[in-house]
Amino acid sequence: MASTVDVDMQSCDRKARVTVSMRKDGDLDVSIESNCDVVRGYGERLKKITAMDVYDFENSIINKNEIRGQLTTTCLVPIAVYNAAFLEMGMMTESLARKKGKNSIQFVFPDDT
């Protein structure tokens, strides 16, 4: 089974679909589709990750500058890779993901409260 996370970056009008699937050897294949050239480049460089890449955020290949390339620090696609991997590895339950459906980031301004 593969685990898929959709990303809707409304601030830049870009979308992406991240799919992570477990391999027999325990590593994970990563597939990223997007209408953003920069994200597609990231996806071309990030084809395979290990469980340690998922556990060790600081040293993960997912975050390496040479893999991220020109991605902005606000791009949600790398976090979507983690979320899809968590789900695929059983670190997040499918029932929780189905129940909640999505996570979100919302900009809040003082005059909105």
Gaussian input, Z-matrix of N, CA and C with variables (Angstrom, degrees):
# hf/3-21g

backbone

0 1
 N
 C     1     B1
 C     2     B2     1     A1
 N     3     B3     2     A2     1     D1
 C     4     B4     3     A3     2     D2
 C     5     B5     4     A4     3     D3
 N     6     B6     5     A5     4     D4
 C     7     B7     6     A6     5     D5
 C     8     B8     7     A7     6     D6
 N     9     B9     8     A8     7     D7
 C    10    B10     9     A9     8     D8
 C    11    B11    10    A10     9     D9
 N    12    B12    11    A11    10    D10
 C    13    B13    12    A12    11    D11
 C    14    B14    13    A13    12    D12
 N    15    B15    14    A14    13    D13
 C    16    B16    15    A15    14    D14
 C    17    B17    16    A16    15    D15
 N    18    B18    17    A17    16    D16
 C    19    B19    18    A18    17    D17
 C    20    B20    19    A19    18    D18
 N    21    B21    20    A20    19    D19
 C    22    B22    21    A21    20    D20
 C    23    B23    22    A22    21    D21
 N    24    B24    23    A23    22    D22
 C    25    B25    24    A24    23    D23
 C    26    B26    25    A25    24    D24
 N    27    B27    26    A26    25    D25
 C    28    B28    27    A27    26    D26
 C    29    B29    28    A28    27    D27
 N    30    B30    29    A29    28    D28
 C    31    B31    30    A30    29    D29
 C    32    B32    31    A31    30    D30
 N    33    B33    32    A32    31    D31
 C    34    B34    33    A33    32    D32
 C    35    B35    34    A34    33    D33
 N    36    B36    35    A35    34    D34
 C    37    B37    36    A36    35    D35
 C    38    B38    37    A37    36    D36
 N    39    B39    38    A38    37    D37
 C    40    B40    39    A39    38    D38
 C    41    B41    40    A40    39    D39
 N    42    B42    41    A41    40    D40
 C    43    B43    42    A42    41    D41
 C    44    B44    43    A43    42    D42
 N    45    B45    44    A44    43    D43
 C    46    B46    45    A45    44    D44
 C    47    B47    46    A46    45    D45
 N    48    B48    47    A47    46    D46
 C    49    B49    48    A48    47    D47
 C    50    B50    49    A49    48    D48
 N    51    B51    50    A50    49    D49
 C    52    B52    51    A51    50    D50
 C    53    B53    52    A52    51    D51
 N    54    B54    53    A53    52    D52
 C    55    B55    54    A54    53    D53
 C    56    B56    55    A55    54    D54
 N    57    B57    56    A56    55    D55
 C    58    B58    57    A57    56    D56
 C    59    B59    58    A58    57    D57
 N    60    B60    59    A59    58    D58
 C    61    B61    60    A60    59    D59
 C    62    B62    61    A61    60    D60
 N    63    B63    62    A62    61    D61
 C    64    B64    63    A63    62    D62
 C    65    B65    64    A64    63    D63
 N    66    B66    65    A65    64    D64
 C    67    B67    66    A66    65    D65
 C    68    B68    67    A67    66    D66
 N    69    B69    68    A68    67    D67
 C    70    B70    69    A69    68    D68
 C    71    B71    70    A70    69    D69
 N    72    B72    71    A71    70    D70
 C    73    B73    72    A72    71    D71
 C    74    B74    73    A73    72    D72
 N    75    B75    74    A74    73    D73
 C    76    B76    75    A75    74    D74
 C    77    B77    76    A76    75    D75
 N    78    B78    77    A77    76    D76
 C    79    B79    78    A78    77    D77
 C    80    B80    79    A79    78    D78
 N    81    B81    80    A80    79    D79
 C    82    B82    81    A81    80    D80
 C    83    B83    82    A82    81    D81
 N    84    B84    83    A83    82    D82
 C    85    B85    84    A84    83    D83
 C    86    B86    85    A85    84    D84
 N    87    B87    86    A86    85    D85
 C    88    B88    87    A87    86    D86
 C    89    B89    88    A88    87    D87
 N    90    B90    89    A89    88    D88
 C    91    B91    90    A90    89    D89
 C    92    B92    91    A91    90    D90
 N    93    B93    92    A92    91    D91
 C    94    B94    93    A93    92    D92
 C    95    B95    94    A94    93    D93
 N    96    B96    95    A95    94    D94
 C    97    B97    96    A96    95    D95
 C    98    B98    97    A97    96    D96
 N    99    B99    98    A98    97    D97
 C   100   B100    99    A99    98    D98
 C   101   B101   100   A100    99    D99
 N   102   B102   101   A101   100   D100
 C   103   B103   102   A102   101   D101
 C   104   B104   103   A103   102   D102
 N   105   B105   104   A104   103   D103
 C   106   B106   105   A105   104   D104
 C   107   B107   106   A106   105   D105
 N   108   B108   107   A107   106   D106
 C   109   B109   108   A108   107   D107
 C   110   B110   109   A109   108   D108
 N   111   B111   110   A110   109   D109
 C   112   B112   111   A111   110   D110
 C   113   B113   112   A112   111   D111
 N   114   B114   113   A113   112   D112
 C   115   B115   114   A114   113   D113
 C   116   B116   115   A115   114   D114
 N   117   B117   116   A116   115   D115
 C   118   B118   117   A117   116   D116
 C   119   B119   118   A118   117   D117
 N   120   B120   119   A119   118   D118
 C   121   B121   120   A120   119   D119
 C   122   B122   121   A121   120   D120
 N   123   B123   122   A122   121   D121
 C   124   B124   123   A123   122   D122
 C   125   B125   124   A124   123   D123
 N   126   B126   125   A125   124   D124
 C   127   B127   126   A126   125   D125
 C   128   B128   127   A127   126   D126
 N   129   B129   128   A128   127   D127
 C   130   B130   129   A129   128   D128
 C   131   B131   130   A130   129   D129
 N   132   B132   131   A131   130   D130
 C   133   B133   132   A132   131   D131
 C   134   B134   133   A133   132   D132
 N   135   B135   134   A134   133   D133
 C   136   B136   135   A135   134   D134
 C   137   B137   136   A136   135   D135
 N   138   B138   137   A137   136   D136
 C   139   B139   138   A138   137   D137
 C   140   B140   139   A139   138   D138
 N   141   B141   140   A140   139   D139
 C   142   B142   141   A141   140   D140
 C   143   B143   142   A142   141   D141
 N   144   B144   143   A143   142   D142
 C   145   B145   144   A144   143   D143
 C   146   B146   145   A145   144   D144
 N   147   B147   146   A146   145   D145
 C   148   B148   147   A147   146   D146
 C   149   B149   148   A148   147   D147
 N   150   B150   149   A149   148   D148
 C   151   B151   150   A150   149   D149
 C   152   B152   151   A151   150   D150
 N   153   B153   152   A152   151   D151
 C   154   B154   153   A153   152   D152
 C   155   B155   154   A154   153   D153
 N   156   B156   155   A155   154   D154
 C   157   B157   156   A156   155   D155
 C   158   B158   157   A157   156   D156
 N   159   B159   158   A158   157   D157
 C   160   B160   159   A159   158   D158
 C   161   B161   160   A160   159   D159
 N   162   B162   161   A161   160   D160
 C   163   B163   162   A162   161   D161
 C   164   B164   163   A163   162   D162
 N   165   B165   164   A164   163   D163
 C   166   B166   165   A165   164   D164
 C   167   B167   166   A166   165   D165
 N   168   B168   167   A167   166   D166
 C   169   B169   168   A168   167   D167
 C   170   B170   169   A169   168   D168
 N   171   B171   170   A170   169   D169
 C   172   B172   171   A171   170   D170
 C   173   B173   172   A172   171   D171
 N   174   B174   173   A173   172   D172
 C   175   B175   174   A174   173   D173
 C   176   B176   175   A175   174   D174
 N   177   B177   176   A176   175   D175
 C   178   B178   177   A177   176   D176
 C   179   B179   178   A178   177   D177
 N   180   B180   179   A179   178   D178
 C   181   B181   180   A180   179   D179
 C   182   B182   181   A181   180   D180
 N   183   B183   182   A182   181   D181
 C   184   B184   183   A183   182   D182
 C   185   B185   184   A184   183   D183
 N   186   B186   185   A185   184   D184
 C   187   B187   186   A186   185   D185
 C   188   B188   187   A187   186   D186
 N   189   B189   188   A188   187   D187
 C   190   B190   189   A189   188   D188
 C   191   B191   190   A190   189   D189
 N   192   B192   191   A191   190   D190
 C   193   B193   192   A192   191   D191
 C   194   B194   193   A193   192   D192
 N   195   B195   194   A194   193   D193
 C   196   B196   195   A195   194   D194
 C   197   B197   196   A196   195   D195
 N   198   B198   197   A197   196   D196
 C   199   B199   198   A198   197   D197
 C   200   B200   199   A199   198   D198
 N   201   B201   200   A200   199   D199
 C   202   B202   201   A201   200   D200
 C   203   B203   202   A202   201   D201
 N   204   B204   203   A203   202   D202
 C   205   B205   204   A204   203   D203
 C   206   B206   205   A205   204   D204
 N   207   B207   206   A206   205   D205
 C   208   B208   207   A207   206   D206
 C   209   B209   208   A208   207   D207
 N   210   B210   209   A209   208   D208
 C   211   B211   210   A210   209   D209
 C   212   B212   211   A211   210   D210
 N   213   B213   212   A212   211   D211
 C   214   B214   213   A213   212   D212
 C   215   B215   214   A214   213   D213
 N   216   B216   215   A215   214   D214
 C   217   B217   216   A216   215   D215
 C   218   B218   217   A217   216   D216
 N   219   B219   218   A218   217   D217
 C   220   B220   219   A219   218   D218
 C   221   B221   220   A220   219   D219
 N   222   B222   221   A221   220   D220
 C   223   B223   222   A222   221   D221
 C   224   B224   223   A223   222   D222
 N   225   B225   224   A224   223   D223
 C   226   B226   225   A225   224   D224
 C   227   B227   226   A226   225   D225
 N   228   B228   227   A227   226   D226
 C   229   B229   228   A228   227   D227
 C   230   B230   229   A229   228   D228
 N   231   B231   230   A230   229   D229
 C   232   B232   231   A231   230   D230
 C   233   B233   232   A232   231   D231
 N   234   B234   233   A233   232   D232
 C   235   B235   234   A234   233   D233
 C   236   B236   235   A235   234   D234
 N   237   B237   236   A236   235   D235
 C   238   B238   237   A237   236   D236
 C   239   B239   238   A238   237   D237
 N   240   B240   239   A239   238   D238
 C   241   B241   240   A240   239   D239
 C   242   B242   241   A241   240   D240
 N   243   B243   242   A242   241   D241
 C   244   B244   243   A243   242   D242
 C   245   B245   244   A244   243   D243
 N   246   B246   245   A245   244   D244
 C   247   B247   246   A246   245   D245
 C   248   B248   247   A247   246   D246
 N   249   B249   248   A248   247   D247
 C   250   B250   249   A249   248   D248
 C   251   B251   250   A250   249   D249
 N   252   B252   251   A251   250   D250
 C   253   B253   252   A252   251   D251
 C   254   B254   253   A253   252   D252
 N   255   B255   254   A254   253   D253
 C   256   B256   255   A255   254   D254
 C   257   B257   256   A256   255   D255
 N   258   B258   257   A257   256   D256
 C   259   B259   258   A258   257   D257
 C   260   B260   259   A259   258   D258
 N   261   B261   260   A260   259   D259
 C   262   B262   261   A261   260   D260
 C   263   B263   262   A262   261   D261
 N   264   B264   263   A263   262   D262
 C   265   B265   264   A264   263   D263
 C   266   B266   265   A265   264   D264
 N   267   B267   266   A266   265   D265
 C   268   B268   267   A267   266   D266
 C   269   B269   268   A268   267   D267
 N   270   B270   269   A269   268   D268
 C   271   B271   270   A270   269   D269
 C   272   B272   271   A271   270   D270
 N   273   B273   272   A272   271   D271
 C   274   B274   273   A273   272   D272
 C   275   B275   274   A274   273   D273
 N   276   B276   275   A275   274   D274
 C   277   B277   276   A276   275   D275
 C   278   B278   277   A277   276   D276
 N   279   B279   278   A278   277   D277
 C   280   B280   279   A279   278   D278
 C   281   B281   280   A280   279   D279
 N   282   B282   281   A281   280   D280
 C   283   B283   282   A282   281   D281
 C   284   B284   283   A283   282   D282
 N   285   B285   284   A284   283   D283
 C   286   B286   285   A285   284   D284
 C   287   B287   286   A286   285   D285
 N   288   B288   287   A287   286   D286
 C   289   B289   288   A288   287   D287
 C   290   B290   289   A289   288   D288
 N   291   B291   290   A290   289   D289
 C   292   B292   291   A291   290   D290
 C   293   B293   292   A292   291   D291
 N   294   B294   293   A293   292   D292
 C   295   B295   294   A294   293   D293
 C   296   B296   295   A295   294   D294
 N   297   B297   296   A296   295   D295
 C   298   B298   297   A297   296   D296
 C   299   B299   298   A298   297   D297
 N   300   B300   299   A299   298   D298
 C   301   B301   300   A300   299   D299
 C   302   B302   301   A301   300   D300
 N   303   B303   302   A302   301   D301
 C   304   B304   303   A303   302   D302
 C   305   B305   304   A304   303   D303
 N   306   B306   305   A305   304   D304
 C   307   B307   306   A306   305   D305
 C   308   B308   307   A307   306   D306
 N   309   B309   308   A308   307   D307
 C   310   B310   309   A309   308   D308
 C   311   B311   310   A310   309   D309
 N   312   B312   311   A311   310   D310
 C   313   B313   312   A312   311   D311
 C   314   B314   313   A313   312   D312
 N   315   B315   314   A314   313   D313
 C   316   B316   315   A315   314   D314
 C   317   B317   316   A316   315   D315
 N   318   B318   317   A317   316   D316
 C   319   B319   318   A318   317   D317
 C   320   B320   319   A319   318   D318
 N   321   B321   320   A320   319   D319
 C   322   B322   321   A321   320   D320
 C   323   B323   322   A322   321   D321
 N   324   B324   323   A323   322   D322
 C   325   B325   324   A324   323   D323
 C   326   B326   325   A325   324   D324
 N   327   B327   326   A326   325   D325
 C   328   B328   327   A327   326   D326
 C   329   B329   328   A328   327   D327
 N   330   B330   329   A329   328   D328
 C   331   B331   330   A330   329   D329
 C   332   B332   331   A331   330   D330
 N   333   B333   332   A332   331   D331
 C   334   B334   333   A333   332   D332
 C   335   B335   334   A334   333   D333
 N   336   B336   335   A335   334   D334
 C   337   B337   336   A336   335   D335
 C   338   B338   337   A337   336   D336

   B1=1.4452
   B2=1.5225
   B3=1.2819
   B4=1.4661
   B5=1.5183
   B6=1.3239
   B7=1.4639
   B8=1.5224
   B9=1.3271
   B10=1.4569
   B11=1.5182
   B12=1.3341
   B13=1.4637
   B14=1.5294
   B15=1.3155
   B16=1.4589
   B17=1.5232
   B18=1.3197
   B19=1.4618
   B20=1.5244
   B21=1.3252
   B22=1.4625
   B23=1.5236
   B24=1.3271
   B25=1.4727
   B26=1.5304
   B27=1.3123
   B28=1.4501
   B29=1.5249
   B30=1.3230
   B31=1.4690
   B32=1.5241
   B33=1.3335
   B34=1.4661
   B35=1.5312
   B36=1.3258
   B37=1.4631
   B38=1.5298
   B39=1.3367
   B40=1.4664
   B41=1.5207
   B42=1.3234
   B43=1.4582
   B44=1.5266
   B45=1.3080
   B46=1.4591
   B47=1.5237
   B48=1.3056
   B49=1.4592
   B50=1.5165
   B51=1.3338
   B52=1.4603
   B53=1.5197
   B54=1.3205
   B55=1.4581
   B56=1.5254
   B57=1.3183
   B58=1.4678
   B59=1.5234
   B60=1.3249
   B61=1.4621
   B62=1.5229
   B63=1.3266
   B64=1.4617
   B65=1.5214
   B66=1.3264
   B67=1.4600
   B68=1.5198
   B69=1.3043
   B70=1.4667
   B71=1.5170
   B72=1.3548
   B73=1.4646
   B74=1.5369
   B75=1.3491
   B76=1.4629
   B77=1.5159
   B78=1.3348
   B79=1.4634
   B80=1.5254
   B81=1.3249
   B82=1.4558
   B83=1.5168
   B84=1.3189
   B85=1.4640
   B86=1.5214
   B87=1.3313
   B88=1.4613
   B89=1.5300
   B90=1.3247
   B91=1.4593
   B92=1.5246
   B93=1.3321
   B94=1.4620
   B95=1.5251
   B96=1.3274
   B97=1.4633
   B98=1.5277
   B99=1.3313
   B100=1.4632
   B101=1.5210
   B102=1.3221
   B103=1.4631
   B104=1.5312
   B105=1.3203
   B106=1.4682
   B107=1.5349
   B108=1.3102
   B109=1.4657
   B110=1.5214
   B111=1.3246
   B112=1.4719
   B113=1.5291
   B114=1.3143
   B115=1.4715
   B116=1.5205
   B117=1.3242
   B118=1.4711
   B119=1.5246
   B120=1.3230
   B121=1.4620
   B122=1.5121
   B123=1.3268
   B124=1.4712
   B125=1.5304
   B126=1.3247
   B127=1.4530
   B128=1.5193
   B129=1.3279
   B130=1.4651
   B131=1.5302
   B132=1.3229
   B133=1.4605
   B134=1.5290
   B135=1.3157
   B136=1.4646
   B137=1.5200
   B138=1.3031
   B139=1.4631
   B140=1.5256
   B141=1.3269
   B142=1.4665
   B143=1.5162
   B144=1.3361
   B145=1.4590
   B146=1.5216
   B147=1.3093
   B148=1.4649
   B149=1.5246
   B150=1.3100
   B151=1.4701
   B152=1.5246
   B153=1.3280
   B154=1.4589
   B155=1.5291
   B156=1.3247
   B157=1.4667
   B158=1.5269
   B159=1.3144
   B160=1.4594
   B161=1.5270
   B162=1.3289
   B163=1.4668
   B164=1.5280
   B165=1.3263
   B166=1.4640
   B167=1.5262
   B168=1.3186
   B169=1.4606
   B170=1.5249
   B171=1.3203
   B172=1.4628
   B173=1.5228
   B174=1.3061
   B175=1.4668
   B176=1.5245
   B177=1.3051
   B178=1.4586
   B179=1.5238
   B180=1.3251
   B181=1.4642
   B182=1.5312
   B183=1.3274
   B184=1.4604
   B185=1.5246
   B186=1.3348
   B187=1.4739
   B188=1.5229
   B189=1.3078
   B190=1.4649
   B191=1.5215
   B192=1.3227
   B193=1.4626
   B194=1.5252
   B195=1.3291
   B196=1.4627
   B197=1.5330
   B198=1.3186
   B199=1.4619
   B200=1.5286
   B201=1.3309
   B202=1.4686
   B203=1.5255
   B204=1.3189
   B205=1.4552
   B206=1.5162
   B207=1.3098
   B208=1.4650
   B209=1.5335
   B210=1.3401
   B211=1.4617
   B212=1.5211
   B213=1.3101
   B214=1.4626
   B215=1.5292
   B216=1.3068
   B217=1.4644
   B218=1.5199
   B219=1.3266
   B220=1.4635
   B221=1.5252
   B222=1.3151
   B223=1.4680
   B224=1.5304
   B225=1.3202
   B226=1.4623
   B227=1.5312
   B228=1.3121
   B229=1.4681
   B230=1.5314
   B231=1.3414
   B232=1.4692
   B233=1.5334
   B234=1.3184
   B235=1.4651
   B236=1.5294
   B237=1.3217
   B238=1.4641
   B239=1.5285
   B240=1.3267
   B241=1.4677
   B242=1.5234
   B243=1.3337
   B244=1.4704
   B245=1.5226
   B246=1.3140
   B247=1.4611
   B248=1.5212
   B249=1.3228
   B250=1.4655
   B251=1.5222
   B252=1.3253
   B253=1.4715
   B254=1.5269
   B255=1.3358
   B256=1.4696
   B257=1.5240
   B258=1.3131
   B259=1.4521
   B260=1.5263
   B261=1.3127
   B262=1.4663
   B263=1.5201
   B264=1.3288
   B265=1.4667
   B266=1.5306
   B267=1.3203
   B268=1.4575
   B269=1.5171
   B270=1.3178
   B271=1.4623
   B272=1.5353
   B273=1.3154
   B274=1.4547
   B275=1.5311
   B276=1.3024
   B277=1.4536
   B278=1.5219
   B279=1.3134
   B280=1.4581
   B281=1.5271
   B282=1.3350
   B283=1.4716
   B284=1.5225
   B285=1.3280
   B286=1.4612
   B287=1.5196
   B288=1.3305
   B289=1.4620
   B290=1.5291
   B291=1.3134
   B292=1.4736
   B293=1.5333
   B294=1.3302
   B295=1.4671
   B296=1.5314
   B297=1.3174
   B298=1.4669
   B299=1.5257
   B300=1.3306
   B301=1.4583
   B302=1.5119
   B303=1.3258
   B304=1.4640
   B305=1.5264
   B306=1.3092
   B307=1.4582
   B308=1.5170
   B309=1.3223
   B310=1.4552
   B311=1.5230
   B312=1.3060
   B313=1.4660
   B314=1.5055
   B315=1.3036
   B316=1.4521
   B317=1.5297
   B318=1.3242
   B319=1.4539
   B320=1.5296
   B321=1.3344
   B322=1.4650
   B323=1.5119
   B324=1.3226
   B325=1.4593
   B326=1.5239
   B327=1.3313
   B328=1.4690
   B329=1.5331
   B330=1.3062
   B331=1.4631
   B332=1.5263
   B333=1.3426
   B334=1.4651
   B335=1.5314
   B336=1.3125
   B337=1.4625
   B338=1.5003
   A1=109.95
   A2=117.71
   A3=122.90
   A4=108.93
   A5=115.83
   A6=121.88
   A7=108.43
   A8=115.52
   A9=121.25
   A10=110.88
   A11=115.23
   A12=122.65
   A13=107.21
   A14=116.29
   A15=121.61
   A16=109.71
   A17=115.36
   A18=122.44
   A19=108.40
   A20=115.86
   A21=121.63
   A22=107.53
   A23=115.58
   A24=121.52
   A25=107.63
   A26=116.61
   A27=121.11
   A28=112.82
   A29=117.04
   A30=119.66
   A31=112.35
   A32=117.91
   A33=120.50
   A34=112.02
   A35=115.76
   A36=121.91
   A37=112.48
   A38=116.05
   A39=121.41
   A40=109.84
   A41=114.84
   A42=121.50
   A43=109.12
   A44=114.62
   A45=119.97
   A46=109.28
   A47=114.77
   A48=121.82
   A49=106.93
   A50=115.84
   A51=123.11
   A52=107.95
   A53=116.50
   A54=121.56
   A55=108.46
   A56=115.07
   A57=121.58
   A58=107.69
   A59=116.07
   A60=120.19
   A61=110.41
   A62=114.09
   A63=121.82
   A64=109.94
   A65=115.07
   A66=121.17
   A67=109.11
   A68=116.90
   A69=120.81
   A70=112.30
   A71=116.90
   A72=120.00
   A73=112.76
   A74=117.84
   A75=121.35
   A76=114.46
   A77=117.07
   A78=119.39
   A79=108.64
   A80=115.99
   A81=120.81
   A82=110.45
   A83=115.83
   A84=121.44
   A85=108.39
   A86=115.96
   A87=122.23
   A88=108.36
   A89=115.46
   A90=121.62
   A91=107.64
   A92=116.26
   A93=120.95
   A94=108.81
   A95=115.39
   A96=122.68
   A97=107.01
   A98=117.12
   A99=119.39
   A100=111.14
   A101=115.10
   A102=120.76
   A103=110.50
   A104=116.79
   A105=123.03
   A106=109.36
   A107=116.61
   A108=121.16
   A109=112.29
   A110=117.04
   A111=120.98
   A112=110.01
   A113=116.64
   A114=120.69
   A115=110.42
   A116=117.54
   A117=119.24
   A118=110.62
   A119=118.02
   A120=121.00
   A121=111.88
   A122=116.14
   A123=121.32
   A124=109.44
   A125=116.03
   A126=120.36
   A127=113.47
   A128=116.55
   A129=120.11
   A130=111.44
   A131=116.78
   A132=120.73
   A133=112.78
   A134=117.13
   A135=121.51
   A136=109.22
   A137=116.59
   A138=121.63
   A139=112.44
   A140=116.40
   A141=120.83
   A142=109.21
   A143=116.21
   A144=121.83
   A145=108.72
   A146=115.43
   A147=121.42
   A148=109.22
   A149=115.86
   A150=120.10
   A151=109.89
   A152=117.94
   A153=120.75
   A154=110.95
   A155=117.95
   A156=120.56
   A157=110.95
   A158=116.41
   A159=121.12
   A160=110.86
   A161=117.54
   A162=121.99
   A163=113.21
   A164=117.22
   A165=122.31
   A166=110.50
   A167=116.03
   A168=123.04
   A169=111.82
   A170=116.61
   A171=121.15
   A172=112.99
   A173=117.58
   A174=121.20
   A175=113.74
   A176=117.13
   A177=122.23
   A178=112.38
   A179=115.64
   A180=121.26
   A181=110.94
   A182=116.66
   A183=121.74
   A184=111.00
   A185=116.35
   A186=122.47
   A187=114.43
   A188=118.21
   A189=120.27
   A190=111.31
   A191=116.69
   A192=121.62
   A193=112.25
   A194=117.05
   A195=119.30
   A196=111.96
   A197=118.19
   A198=122.46
   A199=110.07
   A200=117.09
   A201=121.65
   A202=111.95
   A203=117.13
   A204=120.07
   A205=111.52
   A206=116.71
   A207=122.35
   A208=113.98
   A209=118.24
   A210=119.40
   A211=110.08
   A212=116.66
   A213=119.32
   A214=109.03
   A215=116.07
   A216=119.73
   A217=112.03
   A218=117.75
   A219=120.95
   A220=113.38
   A221=118.16
   A222=121.12
   A223=109.58
   A224=116.00
   A225=121.50
   A226=113.80
   A227=117.59
   A228=119.98
   A229=112.31
   A230=120.83
   A231=117.99
   A232=113.12
   A233=117.32
   A234=120.04
   A235=110.10
   A236=117.17
   A237=120.38
   A238=110.81
   A239=117.48
   A240=120.72
   A241=109.21
   A242=116.61
   A243=119.93
   A244=111.12
   A245=117.84
   A246=120.87
   A247=111.57
   A248=117.59
   A249=120.59
   A250=110.47
   A251=116.95
   A252=120.66
   A253=110.86
   A254=117.74
   A255=120.62
   A256=110.00
   A257=116.36
   A258=120.72
   A259=110.84
   A260=117.07
   A261=121.89
   A262=111.96
   A263=116.69
   A264=121.36
   A265=112.42
   A266=117.38
   A267=120.39
   A268=113.59
   A269=117.40
   A270=120.87
   A271=110.71
   A272=116.46
   A273=124.32
   A274=104.52
   A275=117.06
   A276=118.39
   A277=111.37
   A278=114.43
   A279=119.74
   A280=110.53
   A281=116.52
   A282=118.97
   A283=111.12
   A284=118.31
   A285=120.91
   A286=110.55
   A287=116.73
   A288=120.77
   A289=110.39
   A290=117.28
   A291=120.75
   A292=110.72
   A293=116.26
   A294=120.73
   A295=111.51
   A296=117.38
   A297=121.39
   A298=111.73
   A299=117.30
   A300=120.99
   A301=115.94
   A302=117.20
   A303=119.00
   A304=110.41
   A305=114.23
   A306=123.81
   A307=105.40
   A308=117.54
   A309=117.78
   A310=111.24
   A311=113.95
   A312=122.73
   A313=106.00
   A314=116.68
   A315=119.96
   A316=109.27
   A317=115.76
   A318=120.69
   A319=108.50
   A320=115.73
   A321=121.17
   A322=108.05
   A323=115.44
   A324=122.20
   A325=109.46
   A326=117.91
   A327=120.16
   A328=113.98
   A329=118.61
   A330=120.17
   A331=113.12
   A332=117.20
   A333=121.53
   A334=112.19
   A335=117.70
   A336=119.33
   A337=113.26
   D1=146.42
   D2=175.92
   D3=-110.80
   D4=155.44
   D5=177.83
   D6=-116.96
   D7=131.90
   D8=-174.11
   D9=-124.76
   D10=139.66
   D11=177.38
   D12=-129.69
   D13=130.59
   D14=174.81
   D15=-96.21
   D16=141.41
   D17=179.05
   D18=-120.18
   D19=129.54
   D20=177.58
   D21=-123.08
   D22=96.63
   D23=-178.56
   D24=-89.86
   D25=85.61
   D26=-176.28
   D27=-64.80
   D28=-27.58
   D29=-178.92
   D30=-67.11
   D31=-24.29
   D32=177.62
   D33=-120.41
   D34=4.96
   D35=177.58
   D36=59.78
   D37=39.66
   D38=179.17
   D39=-123.12
   D40=151.70
   D41=178.42
   D42=-129.33
   D43=156.76
   D44=176.55
   D45=-150.49
   D46=154.00
   D47=172.80
   D48=-126.27
   D49=122.45
   D50=-178.94
   D51=-110.60
   D52=125.94
   D53=177.47
   D54=-123.95
   D55=130.18
   D56=178.44
   D57=-122.58
   D58=132.47
   D59=178.39
   D60=-132.95
   D61=138.56
   D62=-178.75
   D63=-75.31
   D64=134.58
   D65=175.92
   D66=-93.86
   D67=163.45
   D68=178.62
   D69=-62.08
   D70=-28.96
   D71=-178.70
   D72=-83.73
   D73=1.86
   D74=177.53
   D75=95.53
   D76=-15.83
   D77=174.50
   D78=-77.37
   D79=173.28
   D80=-177.20
   D81=-126.16
   D82=135.08
   D83=173.75
   D84=-87.52
   D85=141.36
   D86=-179.56
   D87=-120.99
   D88=131.78
   D89=174.85
   D90=-126.91
   D91=129.37
   D92=-179.65
   D93=-127.67
   D94=122.63
   D95=174.54
   D96=-112.14
   D97=141.28
   D98=-178.69
   D99=-161.64
   D100=158.59
   D101=171.40
   D102=-93.58
   D103=14.39
   D104=178.44
   D105=-112.55
   D106=124.22
   D107=179.45
   D108=-59.49
   D109=-39.36
   D110=-177.96
   D111=-66.76
   D112=-42.48
   D113=178.46
   D114=-67.20
   D115=-39.04
   D116=176.92
   D117=-61.89
   D118=-39.63
   D119=175.95
   D120=-61.79
   D121=-41.85
   D122=176.39
   D123=-59.21
   D124=-44.65
   D125=179.47
   D126=-63.33
   D127=-33.01
   D128=177.30
   D129=-69.08
   D130=-30.01
   D131=179.63
   D132=-86.88
   D133=-20.96
   D134=-176.61
   D135=-113.76
   D136=84.25
   D137=-177.61
   D138=-102.01
   D139=-25.02
   D140=-176.02
   D141=-144.11
   D142=138.05
   D143=174.47
   D144=-131.25
   D145=164.05
   D146=176.82
   D147=-108.41
   D148=167.95
   D149=175.11
   D150=-58.92
   D151=-37.23
   D152=179.81
   D153=-63.98
   D154=-33.31
   D155=175.79
   D156=-62.17
   D157=-30.86
   D158=179.28
   D159=-79.80
   D160=-39.29
   D161=-178.14
   D162=-76.57
   D163=-38.72
   D164=-170.76
   D165=-105.35
   D166=82.18
   D167=-174.95
   D168=-53.79
   D169=-45.54
   D170=-174.92
   D171=-62.32
   D172=-37.09
   D173=-176.62
   D174=-105.81
   D175=7.58
   D176=-175.28
   D177=-67.10
   D178=141.15
   D179=174.25
   D180=-62.59
   D181=-25.73
   D182=178.94
   D183=-57.32
   D184=-31.86
   D185=-176.31
   D186=-101.41
   D187=-6.06
   D188=-175.25
   D189=-62.14
   D190=136.51
   D191=-178.49
   D192=-56.22
   D193=-39.97
   D194=-178.20
   D195=-69.03
   D196=-20.76
   D197=175.76
   D198=-89.63
   D199=-44.55
   D200=-179.04
   D201=-64.27
   D202=-32.99
   D203=179.99
   D204=59.47
   D205=-123.34
   D206=-176.03
   D207=-93.24
   D208=11.72
   D209=177.07
   D210=-59.96
   D211=137.90
   D212=175.20
   D213=-74.80
   D214=159.74
   D215=178.41
   D216=-67.60
   D217=-18.36
   D218=179.70
   D219=-89.26
   D220=-4.65
   D221=-179.79
   D222=-65.35
   D223=131.69
   D224=-177.42
   D225=-86.97
   D226=-5.38
   D227=-175.89
   D228=-62.47
   D229=-45.96
   D230=177.40
   D231=-58.13
   D232=-38.05
   D233=177.58
   D234=-67.35
   D235=-33.82
   D236=175.52
   D237=-64.31
   D238=-35.09
   D239=175.81
   D240=-60.61
   D241=-46.61
   D242=177.84
   D243=-60.18
   D244=-45.08
   D245=-178.28
   D246=-63.30
   D247=-44.49
   D248=178.13
   D249=-64.06
   D250=-39.71
   D251=178.82
   D252=-66.98
   D253=-42.10
   D254=177.11
   D255=-57.26
   D256=-45.80
   D257=-179.92
   D258=-64.48
   D259=-45.12
   D260=-178.72
   D261=-64.08
   D262=-34.94
   D263=-178.02
   D264=-86.30
   D265=-2.39
   D266=-179.82
   D267=81.08
   D268=12.61
   D269=179.05
   D270=-82.29
   D271=-12.33
   D272=170.67
   D273=-131.92
   D274=134.48
   D275=-176.99
   D276=-79.73
   D277=147.90
   D278=176.89
   D279=-61.90
   D280=-37.09
   D281=-179.26
   D282=-64.00
   D283=-38.24
   D284=176.64
   D285=-66.06
   D286=-45.02
   D287=179.87
   D288=-61.68
   D289=-42.07
   D290=178.55
   D291=-66.06
   D292=-42.18
   D293=-177.76
   D294=-65.11
   D295=-44.41
   D296=-176.03
   D297=-83.89
   D298=-36.90
   D299=174.83
   D300=79.33
   D301=-39.62
   D302=-178.58
   D303=-162.19
   D304=161.41
   D305=166.34
   D306=-112.41
   D307=160.68
   D308=179.84
   D309=-148.55
   D310=158.94
   D311=172.36
   D312=-121.39
   D313=132.05
   D314=-179.43
   D315=-129.66
   D316=132.53
   D317=176.28
   D318=-77.32
   D319=133.76
   D320=-178.88
   D321=-122.78
   D322=132.46
   D323=179.63
   D324=-119.26
   D325=146.63
   D326=-175.38
   D327=-52.65
   D328=-35.37
   D329=-178.83
   D330=-78.71
   D331=-3.55
   D332=178.54
   D333=-89.37
   D334=-11.30
   D335=-174.84
   D336=-89.92

